[in-house]
Amino acid sequence: MRENLIIEFSDPHILKTTVVVKVVNERGEVEKGDGRGVFRDVITEFWNQIFISAAVGASEKVPTIRHDFQSGEWEAIARVLVYGYIRENYIPIQLSPAFLSLCMFGEGSISKSFLVESFKAYLSMGEKEVVNDVLSGKLNPIDEDVLEFLSSYKCFKTPNEKTFESIIWELAHQEIIQRPRYIANCWTPIVSILKAYPPLQSPDNIVNLFSEKKPNGKKVIKLLDAHPSSEAERACFDHLKRYIRSIEGNIGCFLHFITGSNIIACEKIAIMFNQLDGKSRRPIAHTCTPSLELSSTYQSYNELAEEFSNVLRQKSSWEFDIV
């Protein structure tokens, strides 16, 4: 999928066209689905693959150079980003907002505090804990864990209470500004198109947009548009909301199944009810709408939770078989 989209988006004129995608499953068969939901699913998977194969970082990712990606490949990736936002309101929120701000507004737009906070999200949980403990005075700057952290980023200064904060800023600059500079130069002429859109007209706006797009249980429940007409439907809808609250750490997967996107890219999710039972009972997602068909025959929360969890785990359940 990654290679196919890079090839197609290598054409600069693609931003002026309507892209129609079809998905080929693992058996080599073309899936039936098409339309906006399929496209959202494809670009979601595309960015998942990019973040694994061509980026570094923990909560926030920064693109990293690789020998088989030249300017053409990086420009194509930037066009996928622009097209996804313009056409489907999709933005890859794992991308470092500081790096995107660098591409769109230049280094001068990035404050030291913004860069350091983005760097902390770039670090692993253990590394972030070390940094925060030193900055809060809980850990000595010359502690063995601190020196090991610094050396892993090729920093061999001996820190103290006065210099540690400055060193962290230097490392943030190294990792988010300096190392991906070639990629930023490839992206800048393309992603600058997005400055025409109010949510992306400043670094602060970018941070706010990423925050708004990040899903959690409360936000997803607010998207649900349901009109249960019986006690059974009301009970099942309550089970669904309880299930959403229970999978807070995996809410992106739930949203991806229903909308085709692992971020909040729609204004509502329509909930419809049916009476499927037995082996035919299952949650049915329509990603283009997006909407969810839910059976009203669940007798308990655990029945719904078990079936929904099985659907999310089974890859075959994600195939597009409805036109």
C-alpha positions, -999 to +999 in steps of 0.1 A: +000+000+000+028+024+009+046+019-024+014+021-045+004+055-030+039+069-033+039+059-070+005+075-076+012+107-056+045+112-074+025+131-100+023+168-089-011+171-107-028+145-085-038+172-060-062+186-087-078+152-094-103+129-076-085+098-064-105+065-064-089+036-046-097-002-046-084-025-019-069-059-028-071-084+001-044-109+012-059-135-012-054-112-042-091-104-045-104-069-051-127-060-022-162-047-031-162-015-012-153+019-027-159+056-019-147+079+008-146+054+036-123+032+017-100+061+009-099+071+046-089+035+054-062+035+028-045+067+040-048+056+076-029+024+068-005+044+046+005+066+076+007+036+099+032+021+075+052+054+071+055+058+108+069+023+112+092+023+082+103+060+077+099+078+110+113+078+145+099+088+179+074+076+205+041+095+208+052+120+182+070+109+150+096+127+129+104+115+094+139+100+090+161+097+059+165+063+043+187+054+014+158+043-009+137+075-004+149+104-025+132+138-031+105+122-053+093+098-026+093+125+001+074+149-021+048+122-028+043+115+009+038+153+014+011+152-013-007+123+005-008+145+036-022+175+018-047+155-002-059+136+029-066+168+047-082+187+019-104+158+007-111+139+039-102+161+068-075+136+078-043+146+093-017+121+107-017+133+144+013+111+153+034+134+132+054+159+152+036+192+152+069+210+156+082+193+125+051+202+105+054+237+117+090+238+105+079+227+071+051+252+069+064+283+087+101+279+091+124+274+121+118+310+134+081+301+141+090+274+167+096+286+202+120+269+226+092+257+248+072+243+219+102+225+206+111+210+240+075+198+246+074+182+212+108+165+219+094+151+252+066+134+232+093+122+207+111+104+236+102+070+250+084+070+283+116+061+302+136+088+286+108+114+292+107+104+328+145+110+332+142+144+316+113+155+337+129+142+369+160+162+363+141+194+354+120+190+385+150+185+407+142+149+416+172+135+398+208+146+398+220+157+363+251+135+366+231+104+376+240+073+355+206+072+338+209+108+328+244+103+313+233+072+295+203+091+280+225+119+268+251+096+253+224+078+233+218+111+215+255+116+210+257+143+237+288+139+258+286+171+278+287+168+316+254+185+326+246+204+358+214+221+372+221+252+352+230+237+318+206+207+316+176+226+303+198+242+275+212+207+266+177+193+262+168+222+239+199+215+218+189+178+216+154+187+206+168+210+179+191+182+167+163+156+164+134+176+152+150+205+132+184+194+120+182+157+113+151+158+091+161+190+073+164+174+039+128+160+043+115+194+055+130+210+023+111+185+002+079+190+020+078+228+024+066+238-011+038+212-009+025+214+026+025+252+025-007+248+005-024+240+039-018+275+052-049+285+033-070+265+059-076+283+093-069+252+115-033+251+100-024+288+098+000+289+128+020+265+149-005+270+178-034+262+155-016+230+144-012+219+180-049+227+187-060+208+156-040+177+165-055+178+200-091+181+186-084+152+162-070+129+189-098+104+198-109+094+233-139+077+247-158+109+256-152+125+222-163+093+203-195+089+224-204+125+216-202+116+179-228+089+182-262+098+167-287+072+178-325+071+181-334+039+199-371+031+198-374+002+222-360-008+256-339-035+239-323-008+216-317+016+244-301-012+265-278-021+236-269+015+229-259+018+266-238-013+263-221+002+233-212+034+252-199+014+281-178-006+257-163+025+242-154+038+276-137+005+284-113+005+254-098+040+259-064+028+250-076+012+218-102+038+208-084+046+175-089+010+164-126+012+171-129+045+153-109+031+123-133+001+120-164+024+118-151+054+100-121+042+081-100+067+101-081+063+134-087+100+142-118+121+145-125+130+109-163+132+109-190+152+127-212+122+137-216+084+135-251+072+128-262+043+149-288+020+134-304-011+150-312-045+136-324-078+151-296-101+138-290-130+162-271-162+164-241-167+141-252-139+118-251-113+146-222-089+144-215-051+143-217-039+107-198-007+098-204+015+069-173+037+067-185+060+039-214+074+059-200+067+085-225+045+104-228+014+126-255-013+125-259-027+160-281-057+169-307-051+197-306-088+207-276-086+231-288-098+265-258-083+284-229-059+281-205-089+281-221-104+250-216-071+231-181-065+244-170-100+234-184-099+199-171-064+192-137-072+205-135-103+183-145-082+153-118-057+160-092-085+164-101-104+132-085-090+101-112-106+079-139-085+096-123-054+081-127-063+045-149-041+024-178-063+013-206-037+010-209-014-020 
